[in-house]
Amino acid sequence: MYPTLLEFSVEATYPNDESVVVAFLIIYSSVQGVFLLYADDFLAREPTDAKFEKAFSSPFLRIRYY
């Protein structure tokens, strides 16, 4: 898939140099990878008790989800 993406991007941006287009794709994929690593770390954390009670308790039904 990656070689196809590179070839398509070079053909779609024909007047530009091939190395510039490939460099932008590599930089973008690196930035996206860093963002996904931080997002995964954030989503994998265990919630603290106060935040958990505030986010997952129902004041109307008095039910706590654990």
mmJSON file of the N, C-alpha and C atoms, coordinates in Angstrom:
{"data_MODEL":{"atom_site":{
"group_PDB":["ATOM","ATOM","ATOM","ATOM","ATOM","ATOM","ATOM","ATOM","ATOM","ATOM","ATOM","ATOM","ATOM","ATOM","ATOM","ATOM","ATOM","ATOM","ATOM","ATOM","ATOM","ATOM","ATOM","ATOM","ATOM","ATOM","ATOM","ATOM","ATOM","ATOM","ATOM","ATOM","ATOM","ATOM","ATOM","ATOM","ATOM","ATOM","ATOM","ATOM","ATOM","ATOM","ATOM","ATOM","ATOM","ATOM","ATOM","ATOM","ATOM","ATOM","ATOM","ATOM","ATOM","ATOM","ATOM","ATOM","ATOM","ATOM","ATOM","ATOM","ATOM","ATOM","ATOM","ATOM","ATOM","ATOM","ATOM","ATOM","ATOM","ATOM","ATOM","ATOM","ATOM","ATOM","ATOM","ATOM","ATOM","ATOM","ATOM","ATOM","ATOM","ATOM","ATOM","ATOM","ATOM","ATOM","ATOM","ATOM","ATOM","ATOM","ATOM","ATOM","ATOM","ATOM","ATOM","ATOM","ATOM","ATOM","ATOM","ATOM","ATOM","ATOM","ATOM","ATOM","ATOM","ATOM","ATOM","ATOM","ATOM","ATOM","ATOM","ATOM","ATOM","ATOM","ATOM","ATOM","ATOM","ATOM","ATOM","ATOM","ATOM","ATOM","ATOM","ATOM","ATOM","ATOM","ATOM","ATOM","ATOM","ATOM","ATOM","ATOM","ATOM","ATOM","ATOM","ATOM","ATOM","ATOM","ATOM","ATOM","ATOM","ATOM","ATOM","ATOM","ATOM","ATOM","ATOM","ATOM","ATOM","ATOM","ATOM","ATOM","ATOM","ATOM","ATOM","ATOM","ATOM","ATOM","ATOM","ATOM","ATOM","ATOM","ATOM","ATOM","ATOM","ATOM","ATOM","ATOM","ATOM","ATOM","ATOM","ATOM","ATOM","ATOM","ATOM","ATOM","ATOM","ATOM","ATOM","ATOM","ATOM","ATOM","ATOM","ATOM","ATOM","ATOM","ATOM","ATOM","ATOM","ATOM","ATOM","ATOM","ATOM","ATOM","ATOM","ATOM","ATOM","ATOM"],
"id":[1,2,3,4,5,6,7,8,9,10,11,12,13,14,15,16,17,18,19,20,21,22,23,24,25,26,27,28,29,30,31,32,33,34,35,36,37,38,39,40,41,42,43,44,45,46,47,48,49,50,51,52,53,54,55,56,57,58,59,60,61,62,63,64,65,66,67,68,69,70,71,72,73,74,75,76,77,78,79,80,81,82,83,84,85,86,87,88,89,90,91,92,93,94,95,96,97,98,99,100,101,102,103,104,105,106,107,108,109,110,111,112,113,114,115,116,117,118,119,120,121,122,123,124,125,126,127,128,129,130,131,132,133,134,135,136,137,138,139,140,141,142,143,144,145,146,147,148,149,150,151,152,153,154,155,156,157,158,159,160,161,162,163,164,165,166,167,168,169,170,171,172,173,174,175,176,177,178,179,180,181,182,183,184,185,186,187,188,189,190,191,192,193,194,195,196,197,198],
"type_symbol":["N","C","C","N","C","C","N","C","C","N","C","C","N","C","C","N","C","C","N","C","C","N","C","C","N","C","C","N","C","C","N","C","C","N","C","C","N","C","C","N","C","C","N","C","C","N","C","C","N","C","C","N","C","C","N","C","C","N","C","C","N","C","C","N","C","C","N","C","C","N","C","C","N","C","C","N","C","C","N","C","C","N","C","C","N","C","C","N","C","C","N","C","C","N","C","C","N","C","C","N","C","C","N","C","C","N","C","C","N","C","C","N","C","C","N","C","C","N","C","C","N","C","C","N","C","C","N","C","C","N","C","C","N","C","C","N","C","C","N","C","C","N","C","C","N","C","C","N","C","C","N","C","C","N","C","C","N","C","C","N","C","C","N","C","C","N","C","C","N","C","C","N","C","C","N","C","C","N","C","C","N","C","C","N","C","C","N","C","C","N","C","C","N","C","C","N","C","C"],
"label_atom_id":["N","CA","C","N","CA","C","N","CA","C","N","CA","C","N","CA","C","N","CA","C","N","CA","C","N","CA","C","N","CA","C","N","CA","C","N","CA","C","N","CA","C","N","CA","C","N","CA","C","N","CA","C","N","CA","C","N","CA","C","N","CA","C","N","CA","C","N","CA","C","N","CA","C","N","CA","C","N","CA","C","N","CA","C","N","CA","C","N","CA","C","N","CA","C","N","CA","C","N","CA","C","N","CA","C","N","CA","C","N","CA","C","N","CA","C","N","CA","C","N","CA","C","N","CA","C","N","CA","C","N","CA","C","N","CA","C","N","CA","C","N","CA","C","N","CA","C","N","CA","C","N","CA","C","N","CA","C","N","CA","C","N","CA","C","N","CA","C","N","CA","C","N","CA","C","N","CA","C","N","CA","C","N","CA","C","N","CA","C","N","CA","C","N","CA","C","N","CA","C","N","CA","C","N","CA","C","N","CA","C","N","CA","C","N","CA","C","N","CA","C","N","CA","C","N","CA","C","N","CA","C"],
"label_alt_id":[null,null,null,null,null,null,null,null,null,null,null,null,null,null,null,null,null,null,null,null,null,null,null,null,null,null,null,null,null,null,null,null,null,null,null,null,null,null,null,null,null,null,null,null,null,null,null,null,null,null,null,null,null,null,null,null,null,null,null,null,null,null,null,null,null,null,null,null,null,null,null,null,null,null,null,null,null,null,null,null,null,null,null,null,null,null,null,null,null,null,null,null,null,null,null,null,null,null,null,null,null,null,null,null,null,null,null,null,null,null,null,null,null,null,null,null,null,null,null,null,null,null,null,null,null,null,null,null,null,null,null,null,null,null,null,null,null,null,null,null,null,null,null,null,null,null,null,null,null,null,null,null,null,null,null,null,null,null,null,null,null,null,null,null,null,null,null,null,null,null,null,null,null,null,null,null,null,null,null,null,null,null,null,null,null,null,null,null,null,null,null,null,null,null,null,null,null,null],
"label_comp_id":["MET","MET","MET","TYR","TYR","TYR","PRO","PRO","PRO","THR","THR","THR","LEU","LEU","LEU","LEU","LEU","LEU","GLU","GLU","GLU","PHE","PHE","PHE","SER","SER","SER","VAL","VAL","VAL","GLU","GLU","GLU","ALA","ALA","ALA","THR","THR","THR","TYR","TYR","TYR","PRO","PRO","PRO","ASN","ASN","ASN","ASP","ASP","ASP","GLU","GLU","GLU","SER","SER","SER","VAL","VAL","VAL","VAL","VAL","VAL","VAL","VAL","VAL","ALA","ALA","ALA","PHE","PHE","PHE","LEU","LEU","LEU","ILE","ILE","ILE","ILE","ILE","ILE","TYR","TYR","TYR","SER","SER","SER","SER","SER","SER","VAL","VAL","VAL","GLN","GLN","GLN","GLY","GLY","GLY","VAL","VAL","VAL","PHE","PHE","PHE","LEU","LEU","LEU","LEU","LEU","LEU","TYR","TYR","TYR","ALA","ALA","ALA","ASP","ASP","ASP","ASP","ASP","ASP","PHE","PHE","PHE","LEU","LEU","LEU","ALA","ALA","ALA","ARG","ARG","ARG","GLU","GLU","GLU","PRO","PRO","PRO","THR","THR","THR","ASP","ASP","ASP","ALA","ALA","ALA","LYS","LYS","LYS","PHE","PHE","PHE","GLU","GLU","GLU","LYS","LYS","LYS","ALA","ALA","ALA","PHE","PHE","PHE","SER","SER","SER","SER","SER","SER","PRO","PRO","PRO","PHE","PHE","PHE","LEU","LEU","LEU","ARG","ARG","ARG","ILE","ILE","ILE","ARG","ARG","ARG","TYR","TYR","TYR","TYR","TYR","TYR"],
"label_asym_id":["A","A","A","A","A","A","A","A","A","A","A","A","A","A","A","A","A","A","A","A","A","A","A","A","A","A","A","A","A","A","A","A","A","A","A","A","A","A","A","A","A","A","A","A","A","A","A","A","A","A","A","A","A","A","A","A","A","A","A","A","A","A","A","A","A","A","A","A","A","A","A","A","A","A","A","A","A","A","A","A","A","A","A","A","A","A","A","A","A","A","A","A","A","A","A","A","A","A","A","A","A","A","A","A","A","A","A","A","A","A","A","A","A","A","A","A","A","A","A","A","A","A","A","A","A","A","A","A","A","A","A","A","A","A","A","A","A","A","A","A","A","A","A","A","A","A","A","A","A","A","A","A","A","A","A","A","A","A","A","A","A","A","A","A","A","A","A","A","A","A","A","A","A","A","A","A","A","A","A","A","A","A","A","A","A","A","A","A","A","A","A","A","A","A","A","A","A","A"],
"label_entity_id":["1","1","1","1","1","1","1","1","1","1","1","1","1","1","1","1","1","1","1","1","1","1","1","1","1","1","1","1","1","1","1","1","1","1","1","1","1","1","1","1","1","1","1","1","1","1","1","1","1","1","1","1","1","1","1","1","1","1","1","1","1","1","1","1","1","1","1","1","1","1","1","1","1","1","1","1","1","1","1","1","1","1","1","1","1","1","1","1","1","1","1","1","1","1","1","1","1","1","1","1","1","1","1","1","1","1","1","1","1","1","1","1","1","1","1","1","1","1","1","1","1","1","1","1","1","1","1","1","1","1","1","1","1","1","1","1","1","1","1","1","1","1","1","1","1","1","1","1","1","1","1","1","1","1","1","1","1","1","1","1","1","1","1","1","1","1","1","1","1","1","1","1","1","1","1","1","1","1","1","1","1","1","1","1","1","1","1","1","1","1","1","1","1","1","1","1","1","1"],
"label_seq_id":[1,1,1,2,2,2,3,3,3,4,4,4,5,5,5,6,6,6,7,7,7,8,8,8,9,9,9,10,10,10,11,11,11,12,12,12,13,13,13,14,14,14,15,15,15,16,16,16,17,17,17,18,18,18,19,19,19,20,20,20,21,21,21,22,22,22,23,23,23,24,24,24,25,25,25,26,26,26,27,27,27,28,28,28,29,29,29,30,30,30,31,31,31,32,32,32,33,33,33,34,34,34,35,35,35,36,36,36,37,37,37,38,38,38,39,39,39,40,40,40,41,41,41,42,42,42,43,43,43,44,44,44,45,45,45,46,46,46,47,47,47,48,48,48,49,49,49,50,50,50,51,51,51,52,52,52,53,53,53,54,54,54,55,55,55,56,56,56,57,57,57,58,58,58,59,59,59,60,60,60,61,61,61,62,62,62,63,63,63,64,64,64,65,65,65,66,66,66],
"pdbx_PDB_ins_code":[null,null,null,null,null,null,null,null,null,null,null,null,null,null,null,null,null,null,null,null,null,null,null,null,null,null,null,null,null,null,null,null,null,null,null,null,null,null,null,null,null,null,null,null,null,null,null,null,null,null,null,null,null,null,null,null,null,null,null,null,null,null,null,null,null,null,null,null,null,null,null,null,null,null,null,null,null,null,null,null,null,null,null,null,null,null,null,null,null,null,null,null,null,null,null,null,null,null,null,null,null,null,null,null,null,null,null,null,null,null,null,null,null,null,null,null,null,null,null,null,null,null,null,null,null,null,null,null,null,null,null,null,null,null,null,null,null,null,null,null,null,null,null,null,null,null,null,null,null,null,null,null,null,null,null,null,null,null,null,null,null,null,null,null,null,null,null,null,null,null,null,null,null,null,null,null,null,null,null,null,null,null,null,null,null,null,null,null,null,null,null,null,null,null,null,null,null,null],
"Cartn_x":[0.827,0.0,0.879,1.954,2.811,3.432,3.977,4.506,3.429,2.226,1.127,0.799,0.776,0.518,1.599,2.847,3.938,3.811,3.539,3.433,2.25,1.118,-0.056,0.178,0.808,1.042,2.014,2.999,3.943,3.234,2.366,1.638,0.614,-0.005,-1.024,-0.417,0.81,1.484,2.645,2.36,3.401,4.42,4.058,5.118,6.102,5.68,6.592,7.598,8.708,9.739,9.298,9.703,9.307,9.801,10.992,11.563,10.796,10.263,9.498,8.203,7.525,6.26,6.491,7.507,7.812,8.224,8.968,9.371,8.156,7.204,5.989,5.198,5.112,4.393,5.066,6.367,7.091,6.96,7.064,6.906,5.498,4.496,3.111,2.87,3.411,3.204,3.904,5.034,5.717,4.919,4.386,3.568,2.312,1.695,0.503,0.834,1.975,2.382,2.591,3.212,3.408,2.059,1.154,-0.177,-0.904,-0.827,-1.502,-0.894,0.41,1.038,0.529,0.449,-0.066,-1.55,-2.324,-3.743,-3.939,-3.138,-3.229,-2.856,-1.821,-1.422,-2.522,-3.151,-4.221,-5.431,-5.791,-6.974,-6.737,-5.488,-5.197,-5.066,-5.079,-4.921,-6.153,-5.913,-7.008,-7.481,-8.779,-9.267,-9.105,-8.889,-8.83,-10.237,-10.364,-11.673,-12.584,-12.061,-12.898,-13.393,-12.501,-12.904,-13.849,-13.601,-14.446,-15.857,-15.96,-17.288,-18.03,-17.319,-17.965,-18.419,-17.632,-17.931,-18.937,-18.886,-19.687,-20.772,-21.092,-22.189,-23.419,-24.56,-25.812,-26.53,-26.66,-27.315,-28.819,-29.401,-30.845,-31.235,-30.438,-30.773,-30.009,-29.045,-28.175,-27.477,-27.043,-26.332,-24.893,-23.984,-22.568,-22.085,-21.435,-20.938,-19.474,-19.138,-17.743,-17.28],
"Cartn_y":[-1.188,0.0,1.263,1.234,2.423,2.79,1.82,2.206,2.752,2.215,2.722,4.155,4.446,5.806,6.761,6.339,7.196,7.463,6.424,6.593,7.485,7.278,8.096,9.555,9.786,11.166,11.882,11.174,11.791,12.112,11.213,11.465,12.586,12.682,13.71,15.103,15.174,16.472,16.559,16.354,16.206,17.34,18.599,19.607,19.662,19.208,19.219,18.081,18.275,17.258,16.049,14.876,13.645,13.615,14.084,14.031,14.917,16.036,16.933,16.256,15.627,14.958,13.8,13.015,11.87,12.352,13.435,13.973,14.428,15.102,15.512,14.313,13.267,12.068,11.402,11.341,10.718,11.56,12.878,13.759,13.647,13.651,13.537,12.209,11.122,9.831,9.781,10.443,10.487,11.293,12.432,13.257,12.498,11.823,11.04,9.902,9.27,8.195,8.688,9.844,10.419,10.739,11.334,11.641,10.373,9.319,8.072,7.417,7.541,6.999,7.707,9.039,9.776,9.496,9.366,9.062,7.674,6.714,5.36,5.345,6.074,6.156,6.793,7.828,8.497,7.582,6.864,5.998,4.728,4.307,3.072,3.281,4.515,4.781,4.367,3.938,3.653,4.977,5.199,6.46,6.496,7.683,7.827,7.735,7.517,7.315,8.52,9.722,10.921,11.147,11.011,11.202,10.089,8.87,7.741,7.928,8.339,8.54,9.67,10.709,11.845,11.495,10.717,10.419,9.289,8.286,7.089,6.851,7.819,7.622,8.352,7.775,8.36,8.992,10.303,10.937,10.669,10.327,10.119,8.729,7.729,6.36,5.86,6.618,6.232,4.901,4.718,3.5,3.876,3.102,3.311,2.149,2.487,1.482,1.227,0.003,-0.364,-1.416],
"Cartn_z":[0.0,0.0,0.0,0.752,0.847,-0.506,-1.268,-2.588,-3.524,-3.415,-4.242,-3.858,-2.569,-2.1,-2.594,-2.522,-3.0,-4.497,-5.254,-6.697,-7.069,-6.41,-6.698,-6.315,-5.175,-4.758,-5.689,-6.179,-7.121,-8.433,-8.896,-10.143,-9.975,-8.803,-8.576,-8.451,-8.009,-7.842,-8.83,-10.097,-11.128,-11.196,-11.23,-11.397,-10.226,-9.073,-7.921,-8.027,-7.356,-7.353,-6.524,-6.935,-6.25,-4.801,-4.559,-3.208,-2.223,-2.704,-1.833,-1.391,-2.33,-2.014,-1.063,-1.305,-0.44,0.948,1.021,2.331,3.131,2.481,3.192,3.69,2.883,3.312,4.512,4.503,5.615,6.88,6.75,7.914,8.469,7.587,8.046,8.756,8.228,8.872,10.232,10.369,11.665,12.688,12.274,13.173,13.577,12.629,12.935,13.889,13.721,14.624,16.042,16.203,17.536,18.178,17.408,17.923,18.361,17.556,17.91,19.136,19.326,20.527,21.783,21.734,22.885,23.11,22.045,22.179,22.772,22.348,22.893,24.367,24.727,26.129,26.975,26.451,27.178,27.352,26.313,26.369,27.181,27.355,28.081,29.585,30.049,31.481,32.271,33.49,34.409,34.998,35.031,35.594,37.106,37.641,39.089,39.649,40.941,41.546,41.387,41.59,41.508,40.081,39.123,37.743,37.293,37.776,37.404,37.941,39.186,39.78,39.089,38.739,38.094,36.673,35.963,34.565,34.4,35.276,35.056,36.099,36.908,37.85,37.325,37.578,37.115,38.297,38.347,39.496,39.526,38.392,38.349,38.849,38.518,38.884,40.098,40.555,41.67,41.413,40.172,39.785,39.497,40.008,39.708,38.845,37.756,36.836,37.13,37.478,37.77,36.816],
"occupancy":[1.0,1.0,1.0,1.0,1.0,1.0,1.0,1.0,1.0,1.0,1.0,1.0,1.0,1.0,1.0,1.0,1.0,1.0,1.0,1.0,1.0,1.0,1.0,1.0,1.0,1.0,1.0,1.0,1.0,1.0,1.0,1.0,1.0,1.0,1.0,1.0,1.0,1.0,1.0,1.0,1.0,1.0,1.0,1.0,1.0,1.0,1.0,1.0,1.0,1.0,1.0,1.0,1.0,1.0,1.0,1.0,1.0,1.0,1.0,1.0,1.0,1.0,1.0,1.0,1.0,1.0,1.0,1.0,1.0,1.0,1.0,1.0,1.0,1.0,1.0,1.0,1.0,1.0,1.0,1.0,1.0,1.0,1.0,1.0,1.0,1.0,1.0,1.0,1.0,1.0,1.0,1.0,1.0,1.0,1.0,1.0,1.0,1.0,1.0,1.0,1.0,1.0,1.0,1.0,1.0,1.0,1.0,1.0,1.0,1.0,1.0,1.0,1.0,1.0,1.0,1.0,1.0,1.0,1.0,1.0,1.0,1.0,1.0,1.0,1.0,1.0,1.0,1.0,1.0,1.0,1.0,1.0,1.0,1.0,1.0,1.0,1.0,1.0,1.0,1.0,1.0,1.0,1.0,1.0,1.0,1.0,1.0,1.0,1.0,1.0,1.0,1.0,1.0,1.0,1.0,1.0,1.0,1.0,1.0,1.0,1.0,1.0,1.0,1.0,1.0,1.0,1.0,1.0,1.0,1.0,1.0,1.0,1.0,1.0,1.0,1.0,1.0,1.0,1.0,1.0,1.0,1.0,1.0,1.0,1.0,1.0,1.0,1.0,1.0,1.0,1.0,1.0,1.0,1.0,1.0,1.0,1.0,1.0],
"B_iso_or_equiv":[0.0,0.0,0.0,0.0,0.0,0.0,0.0,0.0,0.0,0.0,0.0,0.0,0.0,0.0,0.0,0.0,0.0,0.0,0.0,0.0,0.0,0.0,0.0,0.0,0.0,0.0,0.0,0.0,0.0,0.0,0.0,0.0,0.0,0.0,0.0,0.0,0.0,0.0,0.0,0.0,0.0,0.0,0.0,0.0,0.0,0.0,0.0,0.0,0.0,0.0,0.0,0.0,0.0,0.0,0.0,0.0,0.0,0.0,0.0,0.0,0.0,0.0,0.0,0.0,0.0,0.0,0.0,0.0,0.0,0.0,0.0,0.0,0.0,0.0,0.0,0.0,0.0,0.0,0.0,0.0,0.0,0.0,0.0,0.0,0.0,0.0,0.0,0.0,0.0,0.0,0.0,0.0,0.0,0.0,0.0,0.0,0.0,0.0,0.0,0.0,0.0,0.0,0.0,0.0,0.0,0.0,0.0,0.0,0.0,0.0,0.0,0.0,0.0,0.0,0.0,0.0,0.0,0.0,0.0,0.0,0.0,0.0,0.0,0.0,0.0,0.0,0.0,0.0,0.0,0.0,0.0,0.0,0.0,0.0,0.0,0.0,0.0,0.0,0.0,0.0,0.0,0.0,0.0,0.0,0.0,0.0,0.0,0.0,0.0,0.0,0.0,0.0,0.0,0.0,0.0,0.0,0.0,0.0,0.0,0.0,0.0,0.0,0.0,0.0,0.0,0.0,0.0,0.0,0.0,0.0,0.0,0.0,0.0,0.0,0.0,0.0,0.0,0.0,0.0,0.0,0.0,0.0,0.0,0.0,0.0,0.0,0.0,0.0,0.0,0.0,0.0,0.0,0.0,0.0,0.0,0.0,0.0,0.0],
"pdbx_formal_charge":[null,null,null,null,null,null,null,null,null,null,null,null,null,null,null,null,null,null,null,null,null,null,null,null,null,null,null,null,null,null,null,null,null,null,null,null,null,null,null,null,null,null,null,null,null,null,null,null,null,null,null,null,null,null,null,null,null,null,null,null,null,null,null,null,null,null,null,null,null,null,null,null,null,null,null,null,null,null,null,null,null,null,null,null,null,null,null,null,null,null,null,null,null,null,null,null,null,null,null,null,null,null,null,null,null,null,null,null,null,null,null,null,null,null,null,null,null,null,null,null,null,null,null,null,null,null,null,null,null,null,null,null,null,null,null,null,null,null,null,null,null,null,null,null,null,null,null,null,null,null,null,null,null,null,null,null,null,null,null,null,null,null,null,null,null,null,null,null,null,null,null,null,null,null,null,null,null,null,null,null,null,null,null,null,null,null,null,null,null,null,null,null,null,null,null,null,null,null],
"auth_seq_id":[1,1,1,2,2,2,3,3,3,4,4,4,5,5,5,6,6,6,7,7,7,8,8,8,9,9,9,10,10,10,11,11,11,12,12,12,13,13,13,14,14,14,15,15,15,16,16,16,17,17,17,18,18,18,19,19,19,20,20,20,21,21,21,22,22,22,23,23,23,24,24,24,25,25,25,26,26,26,27,27,27,28,28,28,29,29,29,30,30,30,31,31,31,32,32,32,33,33,33,34,34,34,35,35,35,36,36,36,37,37,37,38,38,38,39,39,39,40,40,40,41,41,41,42,42,42,43,43,43,44,44,44,45,45,45,46,46,46,47,47,47,48,48,48,49,49,49,50,50,50,51,51,51,52,52,52,53,53,53,54,54,54,55,55,55,56,56,56,57,57,57,58,58,58,59,59,59,60,60,60,61,61,61,62,62,62,63,63,63,64,64,64,65,65,65,66,66,66],
"auth_comp_id":["MET","MET","MET","TYR","TYR","TYR","PRO","PRO","PRO","THR","THR","THR","LEU","LEU","LEU","LEU","LEU","LEU","GLU","GLU","GLU","PHE","PHE","PHE","SER","SER","SER","VAL","VAL","VAL","GLU","GLU","GLU","ALA","ALA","ALA","THR","THR","THR","TYR","TYR","TYR","PRO","PRO","PRO","ASN","ASN","ASN","ASP","ASP","ASP","GLU","GLU","GLU","SER","SER","SER","VAL","VAL","VAL","VAL","VAL","VAL","VAL","VAL","VAL","ALA","ALA","ALA","PHE","PHE","PHE","LEU","LEU","LEU","ILE","ILE","ILE","ILE","ILE","ILE","TYR","TYR","TYR","SER","SER","SER","SER","SER","SER","VAL","VAL","VAL","GLN","GLN","GLN","GLY","GLY","GLY","VAL","VAL","VAL","PHE","PHE","PHE","LEU","LEU","LEU","LEU","LEU","LEU","TYR","TYR","TYR","ALA","ALA","ALA","ASP","ASP","ASP","ASP","ASP","ASP","PHE","PHE","PHE","LEU","LEU","LEU","ALA","ALA","ALA","ARG","ARG","ARG","GLU","GLU","GLU","PRO","PRO","PRO","THR","THR","THR","ASP","ASP","ASP","ALA","ALA","ALA","LYS","LYS","LYS","PHE","PHE","PHE","GLU","GLU","GLU","LYS","LYS","LYS","ALA","ALA","ALA","PHE","PHE","PHE","SER","SER","SER","SER","SER","SER","PRO","PRO","PRO","PHE","PHE","PHE","LEU","LEU","LEU","ARG","ARG","ARG","ILE","ILE","ILE","ARG","ARG","ARG","TYR","TYR","TYR","TYR","TYR","TYR"],
"auth_asym_id":["A","A","A","A","A","A","A","A","A","A","A","A","A","A","A","A","A","A","A","A","A","A","A","A","A","A","A","A","A","A","A","A","A","A","A","A","A","A","A","A","A","A","A","A","A","A","A","A","A","A","A","A","A","A","A","A","A","A","A","A","A","A","A","A","A","A","A","A","A","A","A","A","A","A","A","A","A","A","A","A","A","A","A","A","A","A","A","A","A","A","A","A","A","A","A","A","A","A","A","A","A","A","A","A","A","A","A","A","A","A","A","A","A","A","A","A","A","A","A","A","A","A","A","A","A","A","A","A","A","A","A","A","A","A","A","A","A","A","A","A","A","A","A","A","A","A","A","A","A","A","A","A","A","A","A","A","A","A","A","A","A","A","A","A","A","A","A","A","A","A","A","A","A","A","A","A","A","A","A","A","A","A","A","A","A","A","A","A","A","A","A","A","A","A","A","A","A","A"],
"auth_atom_id":["N","CA","C","N","CA","C","N","CA","C","N","CA","C","N","CA","C","N","CA","C","N","CA","C","N","CA","C","N","CA","C","N","CA","C","N","CA","C","N","CA","C","N","CA","C","N","CA","C","N","CA","C","N","CA","C","N","CA","C","N","CA","C","N","CA","C","N","CA","C","N","CA","C","N","CA","C","N","CA","C","N","CA","C","N","CA","C","N","CA","C","N","CA","C","N","CA","C","N","CA","C","N","CA","C","N","CA","C","N","CA","C","N","CA","C","N","CA","C","N","CA","C","N","CA","C","N","CA","C","N","CA","C","N","CA","C","N","CA","C","N","CA","C","N","CA","C","N","CA","C","N","CA","C","N","CA","C","N","CA","C","N","CA","C","N","CA","C","N","CA","C","N","CA","C","N","CA","C","N","CA","C","N","CA","C","N","CA","C","N","CA","C","N","CA","C","N","CA","C","N","CA","C","N","CA","C","N","CA","C","N","CA","C","N","CA","C","N","CA","C","N","CA","C","N","CA","C","N","CA","C"],
"pdbx_PDB_model_num":[1,1,1,1,1,1,1,1,1,1,1,1,1,1,1,1,1,1,1,1,1,1,1,1,1,1,1,1,1,1,1,1,1,1,1,1,1,1,1,1,1,1,1,1,1,1,1,1,1,1,1,1,1,1,1,1,1,1,1,1,1,1,1,1,1,1,1,1,1,1,1,1,1,1,1,1,1,1,1,1,1,1,1,1,1,1,1,1,1,1,1,1,1,1,1,1,1,1,1,1,1,1,1,1,1,1,1,1,1,1,1,1,1,1,1,1,1,1,1,1,1,1,1,1,1,1,1,1,1,1,1,1,1,1,1,1,1,1,1,1,1,1,1,1,1,1,1,1,1,1,1,1,1,1,1,1,1,1,1,1,1,1,1,1,1,1,1,1,1,1,1,1,1,1,1,1,1,1,1,1,1,1,1,1,1,1,1,1,1,1,1,1,1,1,1,1,1,1]
}}}
